[in-house]
Amino acid sequence: MGEESVDDLLQRAAEHAVRFRNSMSEGLQRPRATYRASLEEFREPLPEQGDAGLGVIEELVAKAEPGLRAMTGPRFFGWVIGGSHPVGVAADWLTSAWGQNTGNHHATPAAAAAEAVAGNWLLDLLDLPRESSVGFVTGATGANFVCLAAARGDVLRKVGWDVEVQGLFGAPPITVLIGDDAHATVFSALQFLGLGHDRVVRVKTDDAGRILVSDFAEAAGNVSGPCIAILQAGQINTGAFDDFEDIIPIARGIGAWVHVDGAFGLWARACPQRSGLAKGIDDADSWATDGHKWLQTPYDCGYAIVRDEEAHRRAMTIAASFLPPSFEGERDPSHFVPELSRRARGFATWAMIKHLGRDGIATMVERHCRIAHAMAERLRPEEGVAVLNDVVLNQFLVRFGMTYPDDEADRLTQGTIERVQADGVCFCGGAIWRGRKVMRVSVISWLTDDLAGNVAADAIMAAWRAVLREGGGRPSA
């Protein structure tokens, strides 16, 4: 492949990317093709001979685009997914083009340096202990895993057990205190670490998903031995925050390691108007958050933040004779993540923080919270519609058919969700909350403005009215 072919390939890919991104605000906010249709489009026997690169790129675009969702558009509210800001995308393109394996600082000094600086910026933005270490991982799932690995090692070391050397065979049991409404990825991380997703003490929560302090205190009083307490900043459905100021001292009283899952909610710390929601969170031992949510980096990017750098290193360091050593004052990226071969996530993180700055990030977070509140307020007066939570952040839940029996309201809610998705003006997803079907709305794309919020709220109300008109229901007696 000559230089001209490289130019043609990258130019053609860039042209398709620009066209795709520029079309996000228009047209359907859903895929045109189903999974089955996409599978049939891609399905073919293994090629015996290779095709020319430009033809492959053209075919990929033709096959893939019908099955892509408008996740980078202004009216995508289905999950807590950032909009992959073009500055981050451009930095990520360069990351791919540079083709660096950033396992250590000797292999790619620039990548390690960008991570070191961006990590310090993150601690400043989120106002977390500046001595903390930061691992650049794939997302909050990986971040929870890394932080809880450090927690596992630390609480066992305090009772004389080196889990990194001896494993869990014969180790003292660890009690894990966790809220009933914790995110599924935290339970997955516990599973991966050999702590079990069901072998935990689940603490009761209130109607917004916050851990009840009194129940936490009762559960903590029954703990004997090593303990990890897992709290939450930004409940995935309601955006609610645990009471860190009251809960963390209780956990400290029993010697527990306190970990906070703050995949998106931790970014409230970067917004003066919302930072009070996370008051006291800096007293925890570790924090997990995402860059590809409120920082708007491309997928995949998350951060594992640990107060005790040595505990972080012990849990993650990969040592081998062929790997160069680290000396004082040097930061080896592989000492803080479970991967040796990895992309340079620090470049896009550095670029996005450099582009937005402290003020830009704070302004964006507050705008999204304001839009979420405004959307909820537009929906509240609609007959038969209920917003189920106080909108303290960027998340809210909606249930339809409130004058009908619960089962019928479930049907009407599901029907409204399906109608919204089929109409394609915006995208909202469904969830189960307290045993009943709800629509979940997440406002977090950098492109979402007041107009997009108003258009989406109108589309949701129109879908509800259409479902009620066409499908009817059985009113309560």
C-alpha positions as CSV (number, residue, x, y, z in Angstrom):
1,M,0.0,0.0,0.0
2,G,1.6,3.3,-1.1
3,E,1.2,6.7,0.4
4,E,-1.4,7.7,-2.1
5,S,-3.6,4.7,-1.0
6,V,-3.2,5.8,2.7
7,D,-4.3,9.3,1.8
8,D,-7.3,8.0,-0.2
9,L,-8.4,5.6,2.6
10,L,-8.2,8.0,5.4
11,Q,-9.7,10.8,3.4
12,R,-12.7,8.7,2.3
13,A,-13.3,7.5,5.9
14,A,-13.2,11.1,7.1
15,E,-15.7,12.2,4.4
16,H,-18.1,9.5,5.5
17,A,-17.6,10.4,9.1
18,V,-18.3,14.1,8.5
19,R,-21.4,13.3,6.5
20,F,-22.7,11.0,9.2
21,R,-22.2,13.4,12.0
22,N,-23.7,16.3,10.1
23,S,-26.9,14.4,9.6
24,M,-27.4,13.6,13.3
25,S,-30.0,16.3,13.9
26,E,-32.1,15.4,11.0
27,G,-34.1,12.3,10.1
28,L,-35.0,9.3,12.3
29,Q,-33.3,9.1,15.7
30,R,-33.3,5.3,15.4
31,P,-31.7,2.6,13.2
32,R,-33.3,2.0,9.8
33,A,-32.4,-1.7,10.0
34,T,-33.0,-4.3,12.7
35,Y,-30.3,-6.6,14.1
36,R,-31.6,-9.5,11.9
37,A,-31.5,-7.3,8.8
38,S,-28.0,-6.1,9.7
39,L,-26.8,-9.7,10.3
40,E,-28.1,-10.7,6.9
41,E,-26.4,-7.7,5.3
42,F,-23.0,-8.6,6.8
43,R,-23.3,-12.4,6.5
44,E,-21.1,-14.0,3.8
45,P,-18.6,-16.8,3.6
46,L,-15.0,-16.1,4.7
47,P,-13.3,-14.3,1.8
48,E,-10.7,-16.4,0.1
49,Q,-9.1,-13.3,-1.5
50,G,-8.8,-9.8,-0.1
51,D,-10.6,-6.8,-1.6
52,A,-9.1,-3.4,-2.2
53,G,-9.2,-1.1,0.8
54,L,-11.4,1.7,-0.6
55,G,-14.0,-0.9,-1.7
56,V,-13.9,-2.4,1.8
57,I,-14.5,1.0,3.4
58,E,-17.4,1.8,1.0
59,E,-19.0,-1.6,1.7
60,L,-18.6,-1.2,5.4
61,V,-20.4,2.1,5.4
62,A,-23.2,0.8,3.2
63,K,-23.7,-2.2,5.4
64,A,-23.3,-0.5,8.8
65,E,-25.0,2.8,8.6
66,P,-28.6,1.5,8.3
67,G,-28.1,-0.3,11.6
68,L,-26.6,2.6,13.5
69,R,-28.5,4.6,16.1
70,A,-28.2,8.4,16.5
71,M,-26.3,8.2,19.7
72,T,-24.3,11.2,18.9
73,G,-27.4,13.3,18.1
74,P,-29.1,16.0,20.3
75,R,-32.3,13.9,21.0
76,F,-30.9,10.7,22.2
77,F,-32.1,10.1,25.8
78,G,-32.1,6.3,25.9
79,W,-29.1,5.6,28.1
80,V,-26.5,7.7,29.9
81,I,-24.3,8.0,26.8
82,G,-22.3,11.1,25.9
83,G,-22.2,12.4,22.4
84,S,-18.6,11.7,21.4
85,H,-17.6,15.4,20.9
86,P,-15.8,16.0,17.6
87,V,-12.7,17.3,19.4
88,G,-12.4,14.0,21.2
89,V,-13.2,12.1,18.0
90,A,-10.4,13.9,16.2
91,A,-7.9,13.1,19.0
92,D,-9.1,9.5,18.9
93,W,-8.6,9.3,15.2
94,L,-5.0,10.5,15.7
95,T,-4.7,7.9,18.5
96,S,-5.7,5.1,16.1
97,A,-3.6,6.5,13.2
98,W,-0.5,6.7,15.5
99,G,-1.1,3.1,16.3
100,Q,0.7,3.1,19.6
101,N,0.6,0.3,22.2
102,T,0.7,2.4,25.4
103,G,1.4,-0.4,27.9
104,N,4.2,1.5,29.5
105,H,5.9,4.9,29.5
106,H,9.0,3.7,27.6
107,A,7.0,2.4,24.7
108,T,5.1,5.7,24.1
109,P,6.4,8.5,26.3
110,A,3.8,11.0,24.9
111,A,0.8,8.7,25.7
112,A,2.0,8.2,29.3
113,A,2.6,11.9,29.7
114,A,-0.8,12.8,28.4
115,E,-2.4,10.4,30.9
116,A,-0.4,11.7,33.8
117,V,-1.4,15.3,33.1
118,A,-5.0,14.5,32.2
119,G,-5.3,12.4,35.4
120,N,-4.2,15.3,37.5
121,W,-6.7,17.6,35.7
122,L,-9.4,15.1,36.5
123,L,-8.6,15.1,40.2
124,D,-8.8,18.9,40.1
125,L,-12.0,19.0,38.1
126,L,-13.8,16.5,40.3
127,D,-12.2,17.9,43.5
128,L,-10.9,14.6,44.7
129,P,-7.8,14.0,46.8
130,R,-4.8,15.2,44.7
131,E,-2.6,12.3,45.9
132,S,-5.0,9.8,44.2
133,S,-3.9,7.6,41.3
134,V,-5.9,7.4,38.1
135,G,-6.2,4.3,35.8
136,F,-7.5,4.9,32.3
137,V,-9.8,2.0,31.5
138,T,-12.6,1.1,29.1
139,G,-15.5,2.4,31.2
140,A,-17.2,2.4,34.6
141,T,-17.4,-1.4,34.6
142,G,-13.6,-1.6,34.3
143,A,-13.2,1.2,36.7
144,N,-15.3,-0.5,39.4
145,F,-13.3,-3.7,38.8
146,V,-10.0,-1.9,39.3
147,C,-11.1,0.1,42.4
148,L,-12.6,-3.0,44.0
149,A,-9.5,-5.0,43.3
150,A,-7.5,-2.4,45.2
151,A,-10.1,-2.5,47.9
152,R,-10.0,-6.3,48.1
153,G,-6.2,-6.3,48.5
154,D,-6.2,-3.6,51.1
155,V,-8.9,-4.9,53.5
156,L,-7.3,-8.4,53.3
157,R,-3.8,-7.1,53.9
158,K,-5.0,-5.4,57.1
159,V,-5.8,-8.8,58.5
160,G,-2.6,-10.4,57.3
161,W,-3.6,-11.9,53.9
162,D,-1.9,-11.0,50.7
163,V,-4.5,-11.7,48.0
164,E,-2.2,-10.7,45.1
165,V,0.2,-13.5,46.1
166,Q,-2.0,-16.1,47.8
167,G,-5.3,-15.6,46.0
168,L,-8.7,-16.1,47.7
169,F,-8.2,-19.8,48.6
170,G,-8.4,-19.8,52.4
171,A,-8.7,-16.0,52.6
172,P,-10.8,-14.4,55.4
173,P,-14.3,-13.6,54.1
174,I,-15.0,-10.0,53.0
175,T,-18.3,-8.4,53.8
176,V,-19.6,-6.2,51.0
177,L,-22.3,-3.6,51.9
178,I,-24.1,-2.3,48.9
179,G,-27.4,-0.6,48.2
180,D,-30.4,-2.4,46.7
181,D,-30.3,-0.1,43.7
182,A,-26.7,-0.2,42.8
183,H,-25.8,-0.5,39.1
184,A,-25.5,-3.9,37.6
185,T,-21.8,-3.3,36.6
186,V,-20.8,-3.1,40.2
187,F,-22.3,-6.6,40.8
188,S,-20.4,-7.8,37.7
189,A,-17.1,-6.4,39.1
190,L,-17.7,-8.3,42.4
191,Q,-18.3,-11.4,40.3
192,F,-15.1,-11.0,38.3
193,L,-13.1,-10.5,41.6
194,G,-14.3,-13.7,43.1
195,L,-16.5,-11.9,45.7
196,G,-19.8,-13.0,44.2
197,H,-22.6,-10.8,42.9
198,D,-25.1,-12.4,45.3
199,R,-22.8,-12.9,48.3
200,V,-23.3,-9.4,49.5
201,V,-25.3,-7.6,52.2
202,R,-27.9,-5.5,50.3
203,V,-29.0,-2.4,52.2
204,K,-32.5,-1.0,51.7
205,T,-33.0,2.2,49.7
206,D,-35.6,5.0,49.6
207,D,-37.9,5.8,46.7
208,A,-35.1,7.5,44.8
209,G,-32.7,4.6,45.2
210,R,-30.6,6.2,47.9
211,I,-29.2,4.0,50.7
212,L,-31.1,4.4,53.9
213,V,-28.6,5.6,56.5
214,S,-30.4,3.8,59.4
215,D,-30.3,0.5,57.5
216,F,-26.7,1.0,56.6
217,A,-25.8,1.6,60.2
218,E,-27.7,-1.6,61.2
219,A,-25.9,-3.6,58.6
220,A,-22.5,-2.2,59.5
221,G,-23.1,-3.1,63.2
222,N,-23.3,-6.7,62.2
223,V,-19.9,-6.7,60.3
224,S,-17.0,-8.6,61.7
225,G,-13.8,-8.6,59.7
226,P,-12.8,-7.1,56.3
227,C,-15.4,-5.0,54.7
228,I,-16.0,-3.0,51.5
229,A,-18.8,-0.5,51.4
230,I,-20.1,0.5,47.9
231,L,-22.0,3.8,47.6
232,Q,-23.5,5.6,44.5
233,A,-23.2,9.0,43.0
234,G,-26.0,9.3,40.5
235,Q,-28.5,6.5,40.6
236,I,-29.0,5.2,37.0
237,N,-32.8,5.8,37.0
238,T,-33.3,8.9,39.2
239,G,-29.8,10.5,39.4
240,A,-30.0,10.4,43.2
241,F,-26.9,10.4,45.5
242,D,-26.3,8.5,48.6
243,D,-25.8,10.5,51.8
244,F,-22.0,10.4,51.9
245,E,-21.6,12.7,54.9
246,D,-23.6,10.4,57.1
247,I,-22.7,7.0,55.6
248,I,-18.9,7.3,55.2
249,P,-18.2,7.9,58.9
250,I,-20.2,4.8,59.8
251,A,-18.2,2.8,57.3
252,R,-15.0,4.2,58.7
253,G,-16.0,3.2,62.1
254,I,-15.9,-0.5,61.1
255,G,-12.7,-0.1,59.1
256,A,-14.4,-0.5,55.7
257,W,-12.9,0.6,52.4
258,V,-15.5,3.0,50.8
259,H,-15.9,2.8,47.1
260,V,-18.2,5.2,45.0
261,D,-19.7,4.2,41.7
262,G,-20.0,7.6,40.0
263,A,-20.2,6.7,36.4
264,F,-21.9,9.9,35.5
265,G,-22.9,11.4,38.8
266,L,-19.4,12.1,39.9
267,W,-19.3,14.9,37.3
268,A,-21.7,16.9,39.5
269,R,-18.4,17.7,41.4
270,A,-17.3,19.7,38.3
271,C,-20.5,21.9,38.4
272,P,-20.8,24.5,41.3
273,Q,-24.6,24.5,41.1
274,R,-24.7,20.7,41.5
275,S,-21.6,19.8,43.6
276,G,-23.6,19.9,46.8
277,L,-25.2,16.6,45.7
278,A,-21.9,14.9,46.2
279,K,-20.8,16.6,49.4
280,G,-18.5,14.4,51.5
281,I,-17.7,12.1,48.6
282,D,-14.0,13.0,48.7
283,D,-13.8,11.1,52.0
284,A,-14.1,7.8,50.2
285,D,-11.2,5.6,49.2
286,S,-11.9,5.1,45.5
287,W,-14.2,6.4,42.8
288,A,-15.2,5.1,39.3
289,T,-16.4,7.3,36.5
290,D,-16.6,7.6,32.8
291,G,-15.1,9.9,30.2
292,H,-17.5,8.8,27.5
293,K,-20.4,10.2,29.4
294,W,-20.3,13.8,30.6
295,L,-16.8,14.5,29.4
296,Q,-18.0,13.5,25.9
297,T,-14.9,11.5,24.9
298,P,-15.4,8.8,22.3
299,Y,-15.9,5.2,23.4
300,D,-14.3,3.6,25.3
301,C,-12.9,5.7,28.2
302,G,-13.3,5.4,31.9
303,Y,-11.3,6.3,35.0
304,A,-10.5,4.2,38.1
305,I,-9.4,6.7,40.9
306,V,-7.8,5.4,44.1
307,R,-6.7,7.4,47.0
308,D,-4.0,5.0,48.0
309,E,-1.7,4.7,45.0
310,E,0.2,1.8,46.5
311,A,-2.9,-0.2,47.0
312,H,-3.8,0.6,43.4
313,R,-0.4,-0.5,42.1
314,R,-0.3,-3.7,44.1
315,A,-3.7,-4.8,42.6
316,M,-2.8,-4.0,39.0
317,T,1.0,-4.0,38.3
318,I,2.1,-6.4,35.6
319,A,5.7,-7.5,35.9
320,A,7.8,-9.4,33.4
321,S,11.5,-9.5,32.5
322,F,10.8,-8.0,29.0
323,L,9.1,-4.9,30.4
324,P,11.2,-1.9,31.3
325,P,11.4,-0.7,34.9
326,S,9.9,2.4,36.4
327,F,12.0,4.9,38.4
328,E,11.0,7.6,40.8
329,G,9.0,10.3,39.2
330,E,7.9,8.1,36.4
331,R,4.3,6.9,35.8
332,D,3.9,3.6,34.1
333,P,0.2,3.4,32.8
334,S,0.2,-0.4,33.1
335,H,0.5,-0.2,36.8
336,F,-3.0,1.1,37.2
337,V,-5.1,-1.0,34.8
338,P,-5.6,-4.7,34.0
339,E,-4.4,-4.3,30.4
340,L,-0.9,-4.4,28.9
341,S,-1.9,-3.9,25.3
342,R,-4.2,-0.9,25.2
343,R,-5.1,2.3,23.3
344,A,-3.9,5.7,24.5
345,R,-7.2,7.0,26.1
346,G,-5.3,9.9,27.6
347,F,-5.1,11.7,24.3
348,A,-8.8,12.2,23.9
349,T,-9.3,12.9,27.6
350,W,-6.5,15.6,27.5
351,A,-8.1,17.1,24.3
352,M,-11.6,17.3,25.7
353,I,-10.5,18.9,29.0
354,K,-8.3,21.3,27.1
355,H,-11.1,22.2,24.7
356,L,-13.9,22.6,27.2
357,G,-12.0,23.8,30.2
358,R,-13.4,23.9,33.7
359,D,-16.0,26.5,32.9
360,G,-17.2,24.7,29.7
361,I,-17.6,21.4,31.6
362,A,-19.5,23.1,34.4
363,T,-21.8,24.9,32.0
364,M,-22.6,21.8,30.0
365,V,-23.4,19.7,33.1
366,E,-25.7,22.5,34.4
367,R,-27.4,22.9,31.0
368,H,-28.2,19.2,30.8
369,C,-29.6,19.2,34.4
370,R,-31.7,22.2,33.6
371,I,-33.0,20.7,30.3
372,A,-33.9,17.4,32.1
373,H,-35.9,19.4,34.7
374,A,-37.6,21.4,32.0
375,M,-38.6,18.3,30.1
376,A,-40.0,16.7,33.2
377,E,-42.0,19.8,34.0
378,R,-43.5,19.9,30.5
379,L,-44.7,16.3,31.0
380,R,-46.0,16.6,34.5
381,P,-49.3,18.4,33.6
382,E,-50.2,15.8,30.9
383,E,-53.2,13.8,32.0
384,G,-52.3,10.2,32.9
385,V,-48.6,11.0,33.0
386,A,-46.4,10.9,36.1
387,V,-42.8,11.9,36.6
388,L,-41.7,9.6,39.4
389,N,-38.7,11.4,40.8
390,D,-37.4,14.7,41.8
391,V,-35.1,15.8,38.9
392,V,-31.9,16.6,40.8
393,L,-29.5,15.8,38.0
394,N,-30.0,14.7,34.4
395,Q,-32.2,11.6,34.9
396,F,-35.9,11.2,35.2
397,L,-38.5,8.5,35.0
398,V,-42.0,8.7,33.4
399,R,-45.0,6.3,33.8
400,F,-48.1,6.5,31.6
401,G,-51.7,5.5,32.3
402,M,-51.7,6.5,35.9
403,T,-55.5,6.4,36.1
404,Y,-55.5,2.8,35.0
405,P,-54.8,-0.4,36.9
406,D,-51.1,-1.2,37.3
407,D,-51.0,-3.9,34.6
408,E,-52.8,-1.7,32.1
409,A,-50.4,1.2,32.9
410,D,-47.5,-1.2,32.3
411,R,-49.0,-1.9,28.8
412,L,-49.6,1.7,28.1
413,T,-46.1,2.7,29.2
414,Q,-44.5,0.0,27.1
415,G,-46.7,1.1,24.2
416,T,-45.7,4.7,24.6
417,I,-42.0,3.8,24.7
418,E,-42.4,1.7,21.5
419,R,-44.3,4.5,19.8
420,V,-41.6,7.1,20.7
421,Q,-38.9,4.8,19.3
422,A,-40.9,4.1,16.2
423,D,-41.7,7.7,15.5
424,G,-37.9,8.4,15.7
425,V,-38.1,12.1,16.7
426,C,-36.2,11.2,19.8
427,F,-35.0,8.1,21.5
428,C,-36.0,7.1,25.1
429,G,-35.6,3.7,26.6
430,G,-37.5,1.6,29.1
431,A,-36.7,0.2,32.5
432,I,-38.4,-1.6,35.5
433,W,-38.6,0.6,38.6
434,R,-40.1,-0.8,41.8
435,G,-41.6,-3.7,39.8
436,R,-43.3,-1.5,37.2
437,K,-42.5,-0.4,33.6
438,V,-41.2,3.1,33.2
439,M,-39.7,5.3,30.5
440,R,-36.2,6.5,31.4
441,V,-34.9,9.8,30.1
442,S,-31.2,10.6,30.2
443,V,-30.0,14.1,29.1
444,I,-26.2,14.0,28.5
445,S,-25.2,14.7,24.9
446,W,-23.1,17.9,24.3
447,L,-25.4,18.7,21.4
448,T,-28.6,18.7,23.4
449,D,-30.0,22.2,23.9
450,D,-33.3,23.7,25.1
451,L,-34.9,23.3,21.7
452,A,-34.0,19.7,21.5
453,G,-35.5,19.1,24.9
454,N,-38.7,20.8,24.0
455,V,-39.0,18.9,20.7
456,A,-38.4,15.6,22.5
457,A,-41.0,16.4,25.3
458,D,-43.6,17.2,22.6
459,A,-42.8,14.0,20.8
460,I,-43.2,12.0,24.0
461,M,-46.6,13.6,24.7
462,A,-47.7,13.0,21.1
463,A,-46.7,9.4,21.4
464,W,-48.7,9.0,24.6
465,R,-51.8,10.6,23.2
466,A,-51.6,8.4,20.1
467,V,-51.3,5.2,22.2
468,L,-54.2,6.3,24.4
469,R,-56.3,7.1,21.3
470,E,-55.5,4.0,19.3
471,G,-55.1,1.4,22.1
472,G,-57.3,2.8,24.8
473,G,-57.3,1.2,28.3
474,R,-59.4,0.0,31.1
475,P,-59.9,2.8,33.6
476,S,-59.7,2.0,37.3
477,A,-63.0,1.3,39.0
